[in-house]
Amino acid sequence: MDTGVTFERRKTRQIMVGNVPVGGDAPITVQSMTITKTADVDGTLQQIYALAAAGADIVRCTCNEPEAAEGLARIVPRSPVPIVADIHHQYRRALEALEAGVHCLRLNPGNIRKPEHIKAVAAEAKDRNVPIRIGVNGGSLDPKLYEKYGGKVTPEAMVESALQEIAYFEEVDFDLIKISVKASNVPLMIEAYRQLADRVDYPLHLGVTEAGPPPAGIVKATAGIATLLAEGIGDTIRYSLTADPVQEAKIGRQLLEAMGLRERKNVDLIACPSCGRAEIDVYKVADDAVVAFEGREIPLQVAVMGCVVNGPGEARDADLGIAAGNKRGHLFVKGQNVAVVPEDEMVPTLVEWAEFIMEHGIDAAMEKAKASAPAARRAAEEDRQRNLNEKGDDANDAEHVVELIRKDR
């Protein structure tokens, strides 16, 4: 559904991570990281392919030992997406990862602190035209900066760490840079990125580090990432969850689609929260619909509504939807009732019509429904009136409760 509302993005430089542009006017990209041992080439590739299928544009792999660098040499040529090597304390691993052909490096200034090592890596990356992400992390800040800012992590300390690293890069004339200033504290992370965005025009990689397991981790990460995206800050994102990384990629993609920052790849399923008027188990039907549409590239907005009283009206902007009533489902397209189906066929019918719309278009769907639409409208109105007669306008009996409260005053 196109509302015409967009977020004005901050202007940044553009770099290339393999064949994927990051920054400038490029689409915001989704990243995740493998959790396999990188030396396990087949296992790591299997996870990379799963991440790519889930919506990851770029995948990061650890390069923490010589065997990992050797694994990268075998992984990079077979990967469907660009590979970033995550470098920990040993700058030699960065040089080995570059030799292995990775498309980007991630360096943590809090871990590699010797200027000569940092500049050596940057010089080699420059020769190979490979970008580097400066990955500042609130949990591994340089102790000197930690002490300078009163023995605590502050946005100013994180930004200064990034700027110090940039200065080393500039000494060797290296500017293929993207930056992150992640923290597990959401307000701290937001403020650090805001300050950094005012200081540099390099593309920014957003994330709340160590967000934790779902659902709390999803809430934390979304709070930080979405706030900044709405302000136009951010060129690439990662959900750092204690969960299957495939889930990270899916959620990242879903966030960008929900904010209108990436074209939709799959169904946008909307569903009512259920109420006393619902005539089906809305949660189950919605879950069944999620499973039925999984993996199908059908970028439509599809609604599952618990009753026919308000369902079609509330979901009138959806491309397609179904509302329950009297043990049957009322199918509607763009708010117009078009068919009546048995309750147990609601989800398969949604899928069938969604596929028809994708192949032939909305107008063709309305033409298809010409014969059945009048009877469908009559059936929907019958079930609507029956529901209102049985349960009233106030299906949850809220006004009765209000009257009781008033009497007790």
N, C-alpha and C positions, 0 to 999 in steps of 0.2 A: 504494500500500500504506500503510494507516494504522497506525502503530506506537503511537499514543497519546502519543508523546514530542513535546513542544513546547518552544520557547525562550521564556522569559518576557521580554517586551520592556520596555525602559525607557519610562517615561511621559513623553510630550512633548506640547507644544501641537500643535494641528492647524491647518494653513493650507490654502488652496485654490489650486492652480495650474490656472487655468481651471476645468474641471469635475472635476479629479482631486484628491482629498484626500491630503495628505501629513502624516504624523505622527499622534499620538493612536493610535486603534485601527484606522487605515486600513491596507490591505495595503501592504507595502513595494513601492515602485515602481521600475521600470527606466528608466534614461535613457541616451541616447546623443547624439552631436552630428554634424550634417552636415559633410561635407568639401567641399561645393560652394561656389562663390561665391554669397553670398546674393542678389546682384543678378541671378543666373541663376534666375529664378523657377520656370520649368518644371523645370529640372534639380534644384533644391533640393526642390521638391514631390515629384518622383519619388523622391528619396532618403527623404524624410519618410514617404511611404506604405510604402516598403520596410521602413523601421525599425519602423513601427507593426505591419506584418504579422509582423515577426520577434519582437515582444514588447515594444517600447518603449512606455511609457506617456506619456512626456514627451520632447520633442526640443529640443535647443539649437542655435541658429544664430548664427554670428558676426555682429556688428554693428560693423564696424571702419571703415566709411566711409559717407558720405551715401547712396551708391547702395545699400548694404546695408539701410539703414533704409527706403528706398523699396521695396526688394524685400520686406521684412517686411510692409509695408502690403498688399502683394498676396498674400503667402503665408499670413498668419494666417487670413483668412476661409476659405481653402480647405484648411487643414490638418486631418487627422483626429484629431490629438492637440494638447495645449497646447504652445505655443512659448515657449522661454526665449531671451532675447537675451543673448549673451555680449559684455560690454563690456570694452574693453581700457584704453587710457590716456585716452580723451576722454569726459568726462562728458556732453558734448552729444549723443553717440550714444545714451546712455541715455535722455535726454529725447525724442529722436526715436523711439526704439524704443517708448517708452510711447505716444507719439502714434500709432504704427503699430498699436497694439492688442495688443502681446505680453502673454502671461499671467504672465510672471515675468522678472526681470532677474538676471544674475549679475555681481557686482562683485568685483574683486580689490583688496583694500586695499593691496597692494604697488604697484599701478599708479595708482590714483586716490587721491592723498594729501591734497589740500586739503580741510579739514573743510567749508568753505563749499560746495564742489562736491558732496561726499557728502550733505550735509544738503539741498541743493537737489533732488537726485535722490530722496532718501527722502520729502521733502515732496510731490513730484509723484506718486510711487508711492502714497503714502497717500491722496491725493485720488482716485486711480483704483482703490484697493483691490487693488493689484498687489503680490505679495510679491517680496522680494529675497533671493537667496542670497549670503551673504558667503563668497566663495571664496578662502580663504587657501591659498597655494601655497608650499611650502618653497623652490621655485626662484625666487620673486620676492618675497621678504620685504622689508619696508621696511628700508633700510640702517641706520636708527637702531636698530631692534630687533636687527638682525644684530650690530651693534657692542655693544649692551647685553649680549648673551648670549655674549660672548667670541669674536666673529667666526665664529660657526657657527650653523646652524639647529638649534634645539632644540624639543622639544614645548612648553616654556614660552613660547618666543618666538612660536610659531604661535598658541597660545591667547590670548596677550596681544594679538596683532594682531586676532583676531576680537573680543575684548572691547572694544578701542578703537573698532572700527567700530560695534558695538552701542551704545556710549555716544553716538556721533554721531547714530544713529537715534533714540535715546531723547530727545534734545534736541528733536526735532520730533514726539515721541510716535508713533513708528512701530515696530510690533512684528510685522509680517508677515514674519518672518525664518526662513530656514533657513541652515545653516552647514556648510561643509566645511573641513577642515584637511588637505589632501592633501600627500603627499610621495612621492618615488620610492623612498625607503628604507622598507621595510615595518615594521620595529620602531619607527622614528620615527613613522610614520603611526599605528600602533596606539596608541602611548602618547599622542600628541597628542589623538586622539579620546577616549581614556579620561579624560584630564584635562578636556577640554571637557565631556564628559557629566556630570562631577561639578560643573560650574560653571553650566550653563544648562539650561533645559528646552525650548529650541527644537529643532525637528526637525533631524536631521543627515543630510547627504548624504555617502555613503561612496565612496572611490575611492583607488587608488594611482596617482598622476599619472605620466605618461610611463612606463608599465609596460613598454613595448617590444613587439616582435613576438611572436606565438605561436611555440612553446608556452611559452617562458620568461615572456612577459608575462602569459599566463593564470595561470601558477603564482603569480607575484608578486601579481597582483591578487586572486586567490582567497585566498591566504594572509592578506592584510590584511583583505579584506572579510568573509570567512567567519568569521575569528576574532572580529571585533567583533559580527557578527550572532549568533553563538553566545553572546555575552555580553549580548545584548539591546540592543545599541547599533546604531542605524541605522534610517532611515526611507525612504531612497531611495538607489539605487546606480548607479554607472557603471563599466564596464570601459574604461579608457583605453588602448587597444591601438593599435599601429602596424599596422593592418589595416582591412579593410572595416568601417565602423561597423555594418553589419547583423550582423556576427559578434559585435560587442560586445553588441548587444541580445539575440541568441540565447543567448549564454553567461550574461548576467546573468539572464535568465529561467530558464535551466536551473539555475543556482545556487540561486535562490530555491525552485524546485520540489524540488530535491534535498534542501534543508534543511527542507522542509515549510512554507515561509513564503508560498508562493503555491499556489493550486490548479493541478494539472497540466493543461496544455492539450494535450499531445501524448504520444506513447509514451515511456515510460521503458524504454530498451533495456538489458538487462543481458546480458552474455556472458562465458563462461569465458575465461581467458587462454590456453587451449590447453595441451596437454601431449602426451606420447608416446602417449597413448591416443586422441587425437583422430582421427577418420576423415574429416574434411572440413577444408577451409581455413577455419577459424573466422573469421579476419580478413575474408576476402572475403564470407562469408555475412553477417557482422555489418554490414559496409559496405553490402552490397546491401539489407539490411533497413532501414538508416538512410535510404537513398535512397527505398525503397518507401514508407516511412511519412512522408516529408517532406511537410509541408503538410497532412497529415490530422489533424484534431483528434480523436485517439483517446487519451484519457488512461488508458491501461492500462500495466501493467508486462509487458513481453514479453521472453522469454529465448531466447538462441541458445546452445546447449551443444554442445560438440565430440563428446561420446560419450554413450551411453545408460547407462553404468555408474553414474555419479553424477548425471548431468544433471537428470533429473526431480526427484530428491530435493533436490539443492542449490538448485534453483529452484522448490521446491514452493510458495513464497509468491507467485510470479509469477502473474498472471492467465492467461497463455498462454505456451507455449514450444515449442521443437522441439529434439530431440537427434538426433545422427547415429548411424547404425549400419548397417554392411554395405550401403552404397550406397543407403540409404533414410533417410527422416526419420521420427522418432517424435514425433508431436504430442501435447502434454499440456495439460490445463486444470486449474489449481490442483493440479498434481502428479500428476494422474490421466491415464494414457495413454488417448487417445481415437481416434487414427487413425494410419495408416501411409501415407506419401506418397513418391513417387519423389524422389531427391535433388535433381533440378533443379526441383522444384516446391515446395521447402521454403518459400522466402520468399513466393511468391504465396499459398500455403496459409495462412501466418501472417496475411497481410493479410486474406484472406477470412474467417477465423475471428474476427479482431479486429473487423472490421466487423459480423459477426453478433452478437458479444457486446455491442458498443455499442448495437445496435438492439434486441436481445431479452433480453440479460442472461446471466449465468453459468449460472443454472439451466436456461435454455432450451438453452444450448450443451451441457450435460451430458445433457439429454434427447435432443438431436439425435445425440449420440454413443452412445446406449444400444446400438444394434445393432452398431456397429463396435468398441466399447470392449473386449469380451472378447478378440477376435482381436488387437487392438492391444497389449493387455497381454502376450499370449503371444509376439507377435513381438518386443516390447521385451525380454522376459526371454531369449529365444533369442539376440538380438544381444548382450545383456549378458553372458551366459555365454560366448559365442564370443569376445568381446573379452577377458574375463578369462583364458580358456584360452590365447589367443594371446599376450597381453601381461602377464598376471599382475596381482597386486594393486599391484605397484610398477612402473607403466608407464614411469617415467623411470629405472628401474634405480638408484635412489639408494642402496639398501642394499648393493648390490654395490660401489659406489664407497666407501661407508663402510668396508666390510671391507678394501678395498685400502689405505685410509688407515691403518687400525689395524695392518695387517701391516708398513707402512713405519716404524712408530715404533720 
